[in-house]
Amino acid sequence: NRFELLRTLAYAGWEESIHSGQHGENYFCILDEDSQEILSVTLDDAGNYTVNCQGYSETHRLTLDTAQGEEGTGHAEGASGTFRTSFLPATTAPQTPAEYDAVWSAWRRAAPAEESRGRAAVVQKMRACLNNGNAVLNVGESGLTTLPDCLPAHITTLVIPDNNLTSLPALPPELRTLEVSGNQLTSLPVLPPGLLELSIFSNPLTHLPALPSGLCKLWIFGNQLTSLPVLPPGLQELSVSDNQLASLPALPSELCKLWAYNNQLTSLPMLPSGLQELSVS
């Protein structure tokens, strides 16, 4: 099965530290001797796996091949085929406006009747964004259940308010601000390394991926989170109110504002000396 196949990725000595099912059947992690997560792997239905480790994330292909003896393949106990990983990006982004338009037009045509108008409006926004070089894309309240696989690669701000999304596609590499409110997200894709502001609120989000090292603002209130990953050292604002958190990780020394009310907290970690605003009642 996929859990046994994944074990072949582990370095010797870590195989028995792999755990599954903590955040769904497609989520796997390696825990250290203190039961702290040091690496996680998330599998998706498209045959990709995303590795998160100490703020670094990368996505690869995960395939099963019945052919034997290929260079770079490994064998998993009990598997009927050969386990092979490809260290190329899982998808190739469009390079020209025509390639983007082909992807977006196919997505628009595949819309259910009740979503057709909303998708058409978003395609127009993405075309304008691409043609004008606009770095901000706000899809608006459009009744969307999905987004196209490829968003404009150059955008630095993405805003998705009050739709019905359960997942997000791969995020643009230059993204600096991501805001998704009032949707149905339970997880997030790999976050771009240069992301500075992340606001995911009023979603049934159950876990977060590894956070970029330069993140300054993290607003994730009104979700279903039971734990948080390691927080970036330069984080200045943290809003985690209205979740299911029983504890908080170590707080960064640069943190200025902390909101954590309506959780299951019984204690707090050491508070930074420069903290200016605190709400945990």
RATA-V59431 format. One record per backbone hydrogen bond with DSSP energy under -0.5 kcal/mol. CO is the residue of the C=O (numbers start at 1). NH is the residue of the N-H. E is the energy in kcal/mol with one decimal. If there is no record, write none. Layout:
# RATA-V59431
{{CO/NH/E} {CO/NH/E}}
This chain:
# RATA-V59431
{{1/5/-2.2} {2/6/-2.2} {3/7/-1.3} {4/8/-0.5} {5/8/-1.3} {6/9/-2.2} {7/10/-1.2} {11/14/-2.2} {14/17/-2.1} {15/18/-1.2} {17/31/-1.7} {19/29/-2.4} {21/24/-0.8} {24/21/-0.8} {24/23/-0.6} {24/27/-1.6} {26/43/-2.6} {27/21/-1.5} {28/41/-3.1} {29/19/-3.1} {30/38/-2.7} {30/39/-1.2} {32/35/-2.1} {36/32/-2.4} {39/30/-2.8} {40/52/-2.7} {41/28/-2.7} {42/50/-2.5} {44/47/-1.4} {47/62/-3.3} {48/44/-2.2} {49/60/-2.7} {50/42/-2.1} {51/58/-1.8} {52/40/-2.4} {53/56/-1.9} {56/53/-2.8} {58/51/-2.9} {60/49/-2.6} {61/86/-1.3} {63/84/-1.9} {65/82/-3.6} {70/73/-1.6} {74/83/-2.0} {76/79/-2.3} {82/65/-2.3} {82/84/-0.5} {83/74/-2.2} {84/63/-2.0} {85/87/-0.5} {86/61/-1.4} {86/88/-0.5} {91/93/-0.5} {96/100/-2.3} {97/101/-2.8} {98/102/-1.9} {99/103/-1.7} {100/104/-2.7} {101/105/-2.8} {102/106/-1.8} {103/107/-1.9} {104/108/-2.4} {105/109/-2.5} {106/110/-1.4} {108/111/-1.5} {112/115/-1.9} {112/116/-0.9} {113/116/-0.9} {115/119/-2.4} {116/120/-2.2} {117/121/-2.1} {118/122/-2.0} {119/123/-2.6} {120/124/-1.9} {121/125/-1.8} {122/126/-2.6} {123/127/-2.6} {124/128/-2.3} {125/129/-2.4} {126/130/-2.5} {127/131/-3.0} {128/132/-2.5} {129/133/-0.9} {129/134/-1.0} {135/156/-2.5} {135/157/-2.1} {137/139/-0.6} {137/159/-2.6} {140/142/-1.3} {144/164/-2.8} {145/166/-0.8} {152/155/-1.1} {153/174/-0.8} {156/176/-3.1} {156/177/-2.4} {157/137/-2.6} {158/179/-2.5} {159/139/-2.1} {160/181/-1.3} {165/184/-2.5} {166/186/-0.9} {172/175/-1.5} {176/196/-2.6} {176/197/-2.4} {177/158/-2.3} {178/199/-3.0} {179/160/-2.9} {180/201/-1.1} {181/162/-2.5} {186/206/-2.1} {186/207/-0.8} {190/171/-0.5} {192/195/-1.7} {193/214/-0.6} {196/216/-2.9} {196/217/-2.0} {197/178/-2.2} {198/219/-2.8} {199/180/-2.7} {201/182/-1.5} {205/224/-2.4} {206/226/-0.8} {212/215/-1.5} {213/234/-0.7} {216/236/-3.0} {216/237/-1.9} {217/198/-2.5} {218/220/-0.6} {218/239/-2.6} {219/200/-2.5} {221/202/-1.4} {222/203/-0.8} {225/244/-2.5} {226/246/-0.8} {232/235/-1.4} {233/254/-0.8} {236/256/-2.8} {236/257/-2.1} {237/218/-2.4} {238/240/-0.5} {238/259/-2.5} {239/220/-3.4} {241/222/-2.1} {242/223/-0.6} {245/264/-2.7} {246/266/-0.8} {252/255/-1.4} {256/276/-3.0} {256/277/-1.9} {257/238/-2.1} {258/279/-2.1} {259/240/-3.2} {261/242/-2.3} {262/243/-0.8} {272/275/-1.5} {277/258/-2.3} {279/260/-3.4}}
